[in-house]
Amino acid sequence: MRNTLVIPRYDLKAIKRLIKSGDYCITNSSRVSYTALGFSDEETLETILALDPKDIYKSMPSEKNPESWQDVYHKHAKGIDLYIKLQIVEKAIVISFKEK
């Protein structure tokens, strides 16, 4: 059930629009994590595009730059509970995509 007190920093529709238009990047650590879980690039993007606003878990400051924020989503896909961290800085950025 969605925590109604959590307000995402970024509009999920905007993140999805950026991904669909190719305006995104994926961190190397995300790619290593999701590859180890058996996800392809395409499956990873499909999972992000399937996120629902109710999947938001928290919004948090970046560890490296506390002035930047990141939204964390929990999603179940391919039999795995996932922890997905997203951000927008001109492009959508997949910061983290790993097992929860």
PDB file as gemmi writes it, atoms N, CA and C in Angstrom:
CRYST1    1.000    1.000    1.000  90.00  90.00  90.00 P 1                      
ATOM      1  N   MET A   1       0.841  -1.188   0.000  1.00  0.00           N  
ATOM      2  CA  MET A   1       0.000   0.000   0.000  1.00  0.00           C  
ATOM      3  C   MET A   1       0.884   1.249   0.000  1.00  0.00           C  
ATOM      4  N   ARG A   2       0.503   2.231  -0.757  1.00  0.00           N  
ATOM      5  CA  ARG A   2       1.289   3.453  -0.898  1.00  0.00           C  
ATOM      6  C   ARG A   2       1.287   4.260   0.390  1.00  0.00           C  
ATOM      7  N   ASN A   3       2.451   4.759   0.731  1.00  0.00           N  
ATOM      8  CA  ASN A   3       2.575   5.678   1.848  1.00  0.00           C  
ATOM      9  C   ASN A   3       2.171   7.055   1.327  1.00  0.00           C  
ATOM     10  N   THR A   4       1.020   7.528   1.712  1.00  0.00           N  
ATOM     11  CA  THR A   4       0.500   8.788   1.174  1.00  0.00           C  
ATOM     12  C   THR A   4       1.290   9.996   1.660  1.00  0.00           C  
ATOM     13  N   LEU A   5       2.190   9.799   2.630  1.00  0.00           N  
ATOM     14  CA  LEU A   5       2.999  10.910   3.114  1.00  0.00           C  
ATOM     15  C   LEU A   5       4.223  11.149   2.230  1.00  0.00           C  
ATOM     16  N   VAL A   6       4.546  10.205   1.373  1.00  0.00           N  
ATOM     17  CA  VAL A   6       5.715  10.338   0.508  1.00  0.00           C  
ATOM     18  C   VAL A   6       5.338  11.109  -0.749  1.00  0.00           C  
ATOM     19  N   ILE A   7       6.028  12.199  -0.958  1.00  0.00           N  
ATOM     20  CA  ILE A   7       5.816  13.006  -2.154  1.00  0.00           C  
ATOM     21  C   ILE A   7       7.090  12.925  -2.983  1.00  0.00           C  
ATOM     22  N   PRO A   8       6.998  12.362  -4.179  1.00  0.00           N  
ATOM     23  CA  PRO A   8       8.200  12.265  -5.004  1.00  0.00           C  
ATOM     24  C   PRO A   8       8.703  13.646  -5.419  1.00  0.00           C  
ATOM     25  N   ARG A   9       9.986  13.766  -5.578  1.00  0.00           N  
ATOM     26  CA  ARG A   9      10.596  15.024  -6.002  1.00  0.00           C  
ATOM     27  C   ARG A   9      10.366  15.252  -7.502  1.00  0.00           C  
ATOM     28  N   TYR A  10      10.338  14.156  -8.248  1.00  0.00           N  
ATOM     29  CA  TYR A  10      10.214  14.239  -9.707  1.00  0.00           C  
ATOM     30  C   TYR A  10       8.898  13.632 -10.167  1.00  0.00           C  
ATOM     31  N   ASP A  11       8.340  14.222 -11.197  1.00  0.00           N  
ATOM     32  CA  ASP A  11       7.112  13.727 -11.788  1.00  0.00           C  
ATOM     33  C   ASP A  11       7.422  12.423 -12.533  1.00  0.00           C  
ATOM     34  N   LEU A  12       6.792  11.335 -12.117  1.00  0.00           N  
ATOM     35  CA  LEU A  12       7.036  10.039 -12.734  1.00  0.00           C  
ATOM     36  C   LEU A  12       6.699  10.070 -14.224  1.00  0.00           C  
ATOM     37  N   LYS A  13       5.674  10.810 -14.600  1.00  0.00           N  
ATOM     38  CA  LYS A  13       5.332  10.926 -16.026  1.00  0.00           C  
ATOM     39  C   LYS A  13       6.472  11.580 -16.800  1.00  0.00           C  
ATOM     40  N   ALA A  14       7.140  12.550 -16.195  1.00  0.00           N  
ATOM     41  CA  ALA A  14       8.276  13.217 -16.857  1.00  0.00           C  
ATOM     42  C   ALA A  14       9.437  12.243 -17.019  1.00  0.00           C  
ATOM     43  N   ILE A  15       9.691  11.441 -16.003  1.00  0.00           N  
ATOM     44  CA  ILE A  15      10.755  10.433 -16.099  1.00  0.00           C  
ATOM     45  C   ILE A  15      10.452   9.470 -17.243  1.00  0.00           C  
ATOM     46  N   LYS A  16       9.228   9.010 -17.317  1.00  0.00           N  
ATOM     47  CA  LYS A  16       8.841   8.069 -18.369  1.00  0.00           C  
ATOM     48  C   LYS A  16       8.942   8.714 -19.752  1.00  0.00           C  
ATOM     49  N   ARG A  17       8.542   9.968 -19.855  1.00  0.00           N  
ATOM     50  CA  ARG A  17       8.638  10.691 -21.136  1.00  0.00           C  
ATOM     51  C   ARG A  17      10.098  10.784 -21.591  1.00  0.00           C  
ATOM     52  N   LEU A  18      10.984  11.107 -20.661  1.00  0.00           N  
ATOM     53  CA  LEU A  18      12.406  11.207 -20.991  1.00  0.00           C  
ATOM     54  C   LEU A  18      12.968   9.861 -21.438  1.00  0.00           C  
ATOM     55  N   ILE A  19      12.591   8.806 -20.747  1.00  0.00           N  
ATOM     56  CA  ILE A  19      13.067   7.471 -21.126  1.00  0.00           C  
ATOM     57  C   ILE A  19      12.552   7.104 -22.513  1.00  0.00           C  
ATOM     58  N   LYS A  20      11.272   7.330 -22.762  1.00  0.00           N  
ATOM     59  CA  LYS A  20      10.694   6.992 -24.069  1.00  0.00           C  
ATOM     60  C   LYS A  20      11.344   7.768 -25.207  1.00  0.00           C  
ATOM     61  N   SER A  21      11.796   8.996 -24.923  1.00  0.00           N  
ATOM     62  CA  SER A  21      12.408   9.818 -25.973  1.00  0.00           C  
ATOM     63  C   SER A  21      13.919   9.577 -26.080  1.00  0.00           C  
ATOM     64  N   GLY A  22      14.447   8.693 -25.230  1.00  0.00           N  
ATOM     65  CA  GLY A  22      15.875   8.384 -25.283  1.00  0.00           C  
ATOM     66  C   GLY A  22      16.747   9.330 -24.483  1.00  0.00           C  
ATOM     67  N   ASP A  23      16.124  10.220 -23.733  1.00  0.00           N  
ATOM     68  CA  ASP A  23      16.863  11.180 -22.905  1.00  0.00           C  
ATOM     69  C   ASP A  23      17.070  10.622 -21.504  1.00  0.00           C  
ATOM     70  N   TYR A  24      17.916   9.619 -21.404  1.00  0.00           N  
ATOM     71  CA  TYR A  24      18.192   8.996 -20.112  1.00  0.00           C  
ATOM     72  C   TYR A  24      19.616   8.456 -20.109  1.00  0.00           C  
ATOM     73  N   CYS A  25      20.104   8.201 -18.922  1.00  0.00           N  
ATOM     74  CA  CYS A  25      21.369   7.496 -18.782  1.00  0.00           C  
ATOM     75  C   CYS A  25      21.235   6.530 -17.601  1.00  0.00           C  
ATOM     76  N   ILE A  26      22.068   5.526 -17.623  1.00  0.00           N  
ATOM     77  CA  ILE A  26      22.051   4.477 -16.605  1.00  0.00           C  
ATOM     78  C   ILE A  26      23.445   4.418 -16.000  1.00  0.00           C  
ATOM     79  N   THR A  27      23.530   4.473 -14.674  1.00  0.00           N  
ATOM     80  CA  THR A  27      24.842   4.389 -14.039  1.00  0.00           C  
ATOM     81  C   THR A  27      25.431   2.995 -14.241  1.00  0.00           C  
ATOM     82  N   ASN A  28      26.738   2.932 -14.224  1.00  0.00           N  
ATOM     83  CA  ASN A  28      27.406   1.638 -14.360  1.00  0.00           C  
ATOM     84  C   ASN A  28      27.015   0.685 -13.243  1.00  0.00           C  
ATOM     85  N   SER A  29      26.892   1.195 -12.023  1.00  0.00           N  
ATOM     86  CA  SER A  29      26.525   0.316 -10.904  1.00  0.00           C  
ATOM     87  C   SER A  29      25.126  -0.261 -11.097  1.00  0.00           C  
ATOM     88  N   SER A  30      24.207   0.528 -11.657  1.00  0.00           N  
ATOM     89  CA  SER A  30      22.864   0.006 -11.954  1.00  0.00           C  
ATOM     90  C   SER A  30      22.934  -1.119 -12.971  1.00  0.00           C  
ATOM     91  N   ARG A  31      23.707  -0.885 -14.030  1.00  0.00           N  
ATOM     92  CA  ARG A  31      23.815  -1.884 -15.094  1.00  0.00           C  
ATOM     93  C   ARG A  31      24.423  -3.189 -14.553  1.00  0.00           C  
ATOM     94  N   VAL A  32      25.430  -3.085 -13.720  1.00  0.00           N  
ATOM     95  CA  VAL A  32      26.037  -4.281 -13.112  1.00  0.00           C  
ATOM     96  C   VAL A  32      25.000  -5.006 -12.257  1.00  0.00           C  
ATOM     97  N   SER A  33      24.245  -4.253 -11.458  1.00  0.00           N  
ATOM     98  CA  SER A  33      23.242  -4.856 -10.566  1.00  0.00           C  
ATOM     99  C   SER A  33      22.130  -5.556 -11.333  1.00  0.00           C  
ATOM    100  N   TYR A  34      21.551  -4.860 -12.318  1.00  0.00           N  
ATOM    101  CA  TYR A  34      20.418  -5.492 -13.000  1.00  0.00           C  
ATOM    102  C   TYR A  34      20.855  -6.611 -13.924  1.00  0.00           C  
ATOM    103  N   THR A  35      22.049  -6.533 -14.448  1.00  0.00           N  
ATOM    104  CA  THR A  35      22.560  -7.637 -15.264  1.00  0.00           C  
ATOM    105  C   THR A  35      22.736  -8.887 -14.393  1.00  0.00           C  
ATOM    106  N   ALA A  36      23.251  -8.699 -13.185  1.00  0.00           N  
ATOM    107  CA  ALA A  36      23.423  -9.821 -12.254  1.00  0.00           C  
ATOM    108  C   ALA A  36      22.079 -10.444 -11.871  1.00  0.00           C  
ATOM    109  N   LEU A  37      21.012  -9.643 -11.909  1.00  0.00           N  
ATOM    110  CA  LEU A  37      19.668 -10.147 -11.598  1.00  0.00           C  
ATOM    111  C   LEU A  37      18.999 -10.792 -12.816  1.00  0.00           C  
ATOM    112  N   GLY A  38      19.656 -10.728 -13.967  1.00  0.00           N  
ATOM    113  CA  GLY A  38      19.101 -11.336 -15.171  1.00  0.00           C  
ATOM    114  C   GLY A  38      18.248 -10.403 -16.009  1.00  0.00           C  
ATOM    115  N   PHE A  39      18.338  -9.097 -15.763  1.00  0.00           N  
ATOM    116  CA  PHE A  39      17.581  -8.115 -16.545  1.00  0.00           C  
ATOM    117  C   PHE A  39      18.442  -7.605 -17.693  1.00  0.00           C  
ATOM    118  N   SER A  40      17.836  -7.437 -18.845  1.00  0.00           N  
ATOM    119  CA  SER A  40      18.496  -6.780 -19.971  1.00  0.00           C  
ATOM    120  C   SER A  40      18.230  -5.278 -19.851  1.00  0.00           C  
ATOM    121  N   ASP A  41      18.905  -4.489 -20.689  1.00  0.00           N  
ATOM    122  CA  ASP A  41      18.628  -3.047 -20.715  1.00  0.00           C  
ATOM    123  C   ASP A  41      17.150  -2.808 -21.000  1.00  0.00           C  
ATOM    124  N   GLU A  42      16.625  -3.514 -22.003  1.00  0.00           N  
ATOM    125  CA  GLU A  42      15.223  -3.338 -22.400  1.00  0.00           C  
ATOM    126  C   GLU A  42      14.274  -3.703 -21.255  1.00  0.00           C  
ATOM    127  N   GLU A  43      14.520  -4.815 -20.575  1.00  0.00           N  
ATOM    128  CA  GLU A  43      13.655  -5.228 -19.463  1.00  0.00           C  
ATOM    129  C   GLU A  43      13.721  -4.226 -18.312  1.00  0.00           C  
ATOM    130  N   THR A  44      14.887  -3.665 -18.093  1.00  0.00           N  
ATOM    131  CA  THR A  44      15.040  -2.664 -17.044  1.00  0.00           C  
ATOM    132  C   THR A  44      14.202  -1.431 -17.357  1.00  0.00           C  
ATOM    133  N   LEU A  45      14.300  -0.951 -18.594  1.00  0.00           N  
ATOM    134  CA  LEU A  45      13.517   0.218 -18.981  1.00  0.00           C  
ATOM    135  C   LEU A  45      12.022  -0.080 -18.966  1.00  0.00           C  
ATOM    136  N   GLU A  46      11.633  -1.265 -19.404  1.00  0.00           N  
ATOM    137  CA  GLU A  46      10.218  -1.655 -19.353  1.00  0.00           C  
ATOM    138  C   GLU A  46       9.707  -1.666 -17.910  1.00  0.00           C  
ATOM    139  N   THR A  47      10.543  -2.127 -16.987  1.00  0.00           N  
ATOM    140  CA  THR A  47      10.153  -2.154 -15.570  1.00  0.00           C  
ATOM    141  C   THR A  47       9.961  -0.743 -15.046  1.00  0.00           C  
ATOM    142  N   ILE A  48      10.858   0.157 -15.410  1.00  0.00           N  
ATOM    143  CA  ILE A  48      10.726   1.554 -14.980  1.00  0.00           C  
ATOM    144  C   ILE A  48       9.484   2.185 -15.599  1.00  0.00           C  
ATOM    145  N   LEU A  49       9.232   1.904 -16.869  1.00  0.00           N  
ATOM    146  CA  LEU A  49       8.039   2.449 -17.530  1.00  0.00           C  
ATOM    147  C   LEU A  49       6.751   1.892 -16.936  1.00  0.00           C  
ATOM    148  N   ALA A  50       6.838   0.749 -16.260  1.00  0.00           N  
ATOM    149  CA  ALA A  50       5.659   0.141 -15.617  1.00  0.00           C  
ATOM    150  C   ALA A  50       5.456   0.638 -14.184  1.00  0.00           C  
ATOM    151  N   LEU A  51       6.353   1.492 -13.697  1.00  0.00           N  
ATOM    152  CA  LEU A  51       6.176   2.016 -12.342  1.00  0.00           C  
ATOM    153  C   LEU A  51       4.875   2.796 -12.247  1.00  0.00           C  
ATOM    154  N   ASP A  52       4.274   2.720 -11.090  1.00  0.00           N  
ATOM    155  CA  ASP A  52       3.033   3.416 -10.789  1.00  0.00           C  
ATOM    156  C   ASP A  52       3.337   4.401  -9.654  1.00  0.00           C  
ATOM    157  N   PRO A  53       2.660   5.527  -9.593  1.00  0.00           N  
ATOM    158  CA  PRO A  53       2.906   6.455  -8.485  1.00  0.00           C  
ATOM    159  C   PRO A  53       2.824   5.789  -7.102  1.00  0.00           C  
ATOM    160  N   LYS A  54       2.000   4.766  -6.966  1.00  0.00           N  
ATOM    161  CA  LYS A  54       1.890   4.094  -5.665  1.00  0.00           C  
ATOM    162  C   LYS A  54       3.142   3.286  -5.308  1.00  0.00           C  
ATOM    163  N   ASP A  55       4.044   3.101  -6.270  1.00  0.00           N  
ATOM    164  CA  ASP A  55       5.275   2.356  -6.014  1.00  0.00           C  
ATOM    165  C   ASP A  55       6.355   3.194  -5.326  1.00  0.00           C  
ATOM    166  N   ILE A  56       6.103   4.504  -5.145  1.00  0.00           N  
ATOM    167  CA  ILE A  56       7.092   5.359  -4.489  1.00  0.00           C  
ATOM    168  C   ILE A  56       7.326   4.865  -3.064  1.00  0.00           C  
ATOM    169  N   TYR A  57       8.592   4.842  -2.682  1.00  0.00           N  
ATOM    170  CA  TYR A  57       8.962   4.426  -1.325  1.00  0.00           C  
ATOM    171  C   TYR A  57       9.437   5.632  -0.522  1.00  0.00           C  
ATOM    172  N   LYS A  58      10.355   6.398  -1.122  1.00  0.00           N  
ATOM    173  CA  LYS A  58      10.839   7.600  -0.440  1.00  0.00           C  
ATOM    174  C   LYS A  58      11.528   8.514  -1.434  1.00  0.00           C  
ATOM    175  N   SER A  59      11.717   9.746  -1.027  1.00  0.00           N  
ATOM    176  CA  SER A  59      12.506  10.716  -1.767  1.00  0.00           C  
ATOM    177  C   SER A  59      13.628  11.122  -0.822  1.00  0.00           C  
ATOM    178  N   MET A  60      14.856  11.117  -1.327  1.00  0.00           N  
ATOM    179  CA  MET A  60      15.993  11.322  -0.429  1.00  0.00           C  
ATOM    180  C   MET A  60      17.067  12.171  -1.106  1.00  0.00           C  
ATOM    181  N   PRO A  61      17.879  12.869  -0.292  1.00  0.00           N  
ATOM    182  CA  PRO A  61      18.988  13.608  -0.887  1.00  0.00           C  
ATOM    183  C   PRO A  61      20.070  12.648  -1.366  1.00  0.00           C  
ATOM    184  N   SER A  62      20.761  13.044  -2.402  1.00  0.00           N  
ATOM    185  CA  SER A  62      21.882  12.268  -2.921  1.00  0.00           C  
ATOM    186  C   SER A  62      22.983  12.201  -1.871  1.00  0.00           C  
ATOM    187  N   GLU A  63      23.639  11.050  -1.785  1.00  0.00           N  
ATOM    188  CA  GLU A  63      24.751  10.918  -0.846  1.00  0.00           C  
ATOM    189  C   GLU A  63      25.935  11.785  -1.276  1.00  0.00           C  
ATOM    190  N   LYS A  64      26.166  11.884  -2.582  1.00  0.00           N  
ATOM    191  CA  LYS A  64      27.310  12.641  -3.095  1.00  0.00           C  
ATOM    192  C   LYS A  64      27.039  14.139  -3.163  1.00  0.00           C  
ATOM    193  N   ASN A  65      25.780  14.508  -3.390  1.00  0.00           N  
ATOM    194  CA  ASN A  65      25.412  15.909  -3.510  1.00  0.00           C  
ATOM    195  C   ASN A  65      24.064  16.113  -2.826  1.00  0.00           C  
ATOM    196  N   PRO A  66      24.076  16.452  -1.539  1.00  0.00           N  
ATOM    197  CA  PRO A  66      22.821  16.556  -0.766  1.00  0.00           C  
ATOM    198  C   PRO A  66      21.815  17.567  -1.310  1.00  0.00           C  
ATOM    199  N   GLU A  67      22.245  18.438  -2.214  1.00  0.00           N  
ATOM    200  CA  GLU A  67      21.306  19.394  -2.808  1.00  0.00           C  
ATOM    201  C   GLU A  67      20.474  18.748  -3.915  1.00  0.00           C  
ATOM    202  N   SER A  68      20.925  17.606  -4.412  1.00  0.00           N  
ATOM    203  CA  SER A  68      20.184  16.855  -5.434  1.00  0.00           C  
ATOM    204  C   SER A  68      19.364  15.769  -4.748  1.00  0.00           C  
ATOM    205  N   TRP A  69      18.179  15.550  -5.272  1.00  0.00           N  
ATOM    206  CA  TRP A  69      17.296  14.557  -4.681  1.00  0.00           C  
ATOM    207  C   TRP A  69      17.110  13.372  -5.609  1.00  0.00           C  
ATOM    208  N   GLN A  70      16.736  12.249  -5.022  1.00  0.00           N  
ATOM    209  CA  GLN A  70      16.491  11.026  -5.768  1.00  0.00           C  
ATOM    210  C   GLN A  70      15.219  10.384  -5.237  1.00  0.00           C  
ATOM    211  N   ASP A  71      14.420   9.855  -6.141  1.00  0.00           N  
ATOM    212  CA  ASP A  71      13.189   9.163  -5.759  1.00  0.00           C  
ATOM    213  C   ASP A  71      13.439   7.661  -5.802  1.00  0.00           C  
ATOM    214  N   VAL A  72      12.997   6.982  -4.772  1.00  0.00           N  
ATOM    215  CA  VAL A  72      13.169   5.530  -4.665  1.00  0.00           C  
ATOM    216  C   VAL A  72      11.809   4.856  -4.817  1.00  0.00           C  
ATOM    217  N   TYR A  73      11.771   3.871  -5.689  1.00  0.00           N  
ATOM    218  CA  TYR A  73      10.553   3.085  -5.923  1.00  0.00           C  
ATOM    219  C   TYR A  73      10.831   1.627  -5.588  1.00  0.00           C  
ATOM    220  N   HIS A  74       9.812   0.959  -5.107  1.00  0.00           N  
ATOM    221  CA  HIS A  74       9.853  -0.491  -4.934  1.00  0.00           C  
ATOM    222  C   HIS A  74       8.913  -1.093  -5.963  1.00  0.00           C  
ATOM    223  N   LYS A  75       9.386  -2.120  -6.656  1.00  0.00           N  
ATOM    224  CA  LYS A  75       8.587  -2.770  -7.698  1.00  0.00           C  
ATOM    225  C   LYS A  75       8.914  -4.249  -7.703  1.00  0.00           C  
ATOM    226  N   HIS A  76       7.919  -5.076  -7.946  1.00  0.00           N  
ATOM    227  CA  HIS A  76       8.115  -6.520  -8.071  1.00  0.00           C  
ATOM    228  C   HIS A  76       8.090  -6.849  -9.566  1.00  0.00           C  
ATOM    229  N   ALA A  77       9.169  -7.459 -10.057  1.00  0.00           N  
ATOM    230  CA  ALA A  77       9.250  -7.843 -11.468  1.00  0.00           C  
ATOM    231  C   ALA A  77      10.125  -9.083 -11.596  1.00  0.00           C  
ATOM    232  N   LYS A  78       9.747  -9.951 -12.496  1.00  0.00           N  
ATOM    233  CA  LYS A  78      10.493 -11.189 -12.735  1.00  0.00           C  
ATOM    234  C   LYS A  78      10.741 -11.973 -11.437  1.00  0.00           C  
ATOM    235  N   GLY A  79       9.769 -11.906 -10.527  1.00  0.00           N  
ATOM    236  CA  GLY A  79       9.872 -12.651  -9.277  1.00  0.00           C  
ATOM    237  C   GLY A  79      10.816 -12.035  -8.257  1.00  0.00           C  
ATOM    238  N   ILE A  80      11.226 -10.782  -8.482  1.00  0.00           N  
ATOM    239  CA  ILE A  80      12.196 -10.129  -7.608  1.00  0.00           C  
ATOM    240  C   ILE A  80      11.611  -8.815  -7.084  1.00  0.00           C  
ATOM    241  N   ASP A  81      11.802  -8.552  -5.796  1.00  0.00           N  
ATOM    242  CA  ASP A  81      11.443  -7.260  -5.221  1.00  0.00           C  
ATOM    243  C   ASP A  81      12.600  -6.310  -5.481  1.00  0.00           C  
ATOM    244  N   LEU A  82      12.312  -5.221  -6.196  1.00  0.00           N  
ATOM    245  CA  LEU A  82      13.345  -4.310  -6.661  1.00  0.00           C  
ATOM    246  C   LEU A  82      13.356  -2.982  -5.910  1.00  0.00           C  
ATOM    247  N   TYR A  83      14.527  -2.396  -5.853  1.00  0.00           N  
ATOM    248  CA  TYR A  83      14.777  -1.072  -5.308  1.00  0.00           C  
ATOM    249  C   TYR A  83      15.298  -0.255  -6.491  1.00  0.00           C  
ATOM    250  N   ILE A  84      14.533   0.743  -6.906  1.00  0.00           N  
ATOM    251  CA  ILE A  84      14.872   1.521  -8.093  1.00  0.00           C  
ATOM    252  C   ILE A  84      14.977   2.990  -7.698  1.00  0.00           C  
ATOM    253  N   LYS A  85      16.140   3.571  -7.937  1.00  0.00           N  
ATOM    254  CA  LYS A  85      16.379   4.966  -7.560  1.00  0.00           C  
ATOM    255  C   LYS A  85      16.538   5.785  -8.840  1.00  0.00           C  
ATOM    256  N   LEU A  86      15.722   6.845  -8.953  1.00  0.00           N  
ATOM    257  CA  LEU A  86      15.682   7.667 -10.170  1.00  0.00           C  
ATOM    258  C   LEU A  86      15.875   9.142  -9.855  1.00  0.00           C  
ATOM    259  N   GLN A  87      16.349   9.862 -10.861  1.00  0.00           N  
ATOM    260  CA  GLN A  87      16.585  11.283 -10.707  1.00  0.00           C  
ATOM    261  C   GLN A  87      16.450  11.940 -12.082  1.00  0.00           C  
ATOM    262  N   ILE A  88      16.166  13.227 -12.091  1.00  0.00           N  
ATOM    263  CA  ILE A  88      16.216  13.987 -13.342  1.00  0.00           C  
ATOM    264  C   ILE A  88      17.238  15.102 -13.172  1.00  0.00           C  
ATOM    265  N   VAL A  89      18.215  15.120 -14.071  1.00  0.00           N  
ATOM    266  CA  VAL A  89      19.163  16.222 -14.205  1.00  0.00           C  
ATOM    267  C   VAL A  89      19.316  16.403 -15.712  1.00  0.00           C  
ATOM    268  N   GLU A  90      18.442  17.183 -16.287  1.00  0.00           N  
ATOM    269  CA  GLU A  90      18.289  17.340 -17.734  1.00  0.00           C  
ATOM    270  C   GLU A  90      17.773  16.054 -18.379  1.00  0.00           C  
ATOM    271  N   LYS A  91      18.372  14.928 -18.057  1.00  0.00           N  
ATOM    272  CA  LYS A  91      17.927  13.614 -18.523  1.00  0.00           C  
ATOM    273  C   LYS A  91      17.424  12.826 -17.319  1.00  0.00           C  
ATOM    274  N   ALA A  92      16.694  11.762 -17.598  1.00  0.00           N  
ATOM    275  CA  ALA A  92      16.346  10.834 -16.526  1.00  0.00           C  
ATOM    276  C   ALA A  92      17.592  10.003 -16.239  1.00  0.00           C  
ATOM    277  N   ILE A  93      17.860   9.780 -14.967  1.00  0.00           N  
ATOM    278  CA  ILE A  93      19.032   8.997 -14.578  1.00  0.00           C  
ATOM    279  C   ILE A  93      18.577   7.817 -13.732  1.00  0.00           C  
ATOM    280  N   VAL A  94      18.975   6.626 -14.155  1.00  0.00           N  
ATOM    281  CA  VAL A  94      18.726   5.441 -13.353  1.00  0.00           C  
ATOM    282  C   VAL A  94      19.941   5.310 -12.446  1.00  0.00           C  
ATOM    283  N   ILE A  95      19.771   5.717 -11.196  1.00  0.00           N  
ATOM    284  CA  ILE A  95      20.864   5.716 -10.220  1.00  0.00           C  
ATOM    285  C   ILE A  95      21.114   4.318  -9.698  1.00  0.00           C  
ATOM    286  N   SER A  96      20.020   3.609  -9.416  1.00  0.00           N  
ATOM    287  CA  SER A  96      20.138   2.283  -8.810  1.00  0.00           C  
ATOM    288  C   SER A  96      18.993   1.401  -9.283  1.00  0.00           C  
ATOM    289  N   PHE A  97      19.290   0.148  -9.531  1.00  0.00           N  
ATOM    290  CA  PHE A  97      18.286  -0.844  -9.916  1.00  0.00           C  
ATOM    291  C   PHE A  97      18.806  -2.161  -9.373  1.00  0.00           C  
ATOM    292  N   LYS A  98      18.327  -2.533  -8.192  1.00  0.00           N  
ATOM    293  CA  LYS A  98      18.867  -3.730  -7.534  1.00  0.00           C  
ATOM    294  C   LYS A  98      17.788  -4.439  -6.742  1.00  0.00           C  
ATOM    295  N   GLU A  99      18.154  -5.595  -6.222  1.00  0.00           N  
ATOM    296  CA  GLU A  99      17.223  -6.345  -5.391  1.00  0.00           C  
ATOM    297  C   GLU A  99      17.062  -5.621  -4.065  1.00  0.00           C  
ATOM    298  N   LYS A 100      15.810  -5.549  -3.618  1.00  0.00           N  
ATOM    299  CA  LYS A 100      15.503  -4.864  -2.357  1.00  0.00           C  
ATOM    300  C   LYS A 100      15.958  -5.712  -1.197  1.00  0.00           C  
TER     301      LYS A 100                                                      
END                                                                             
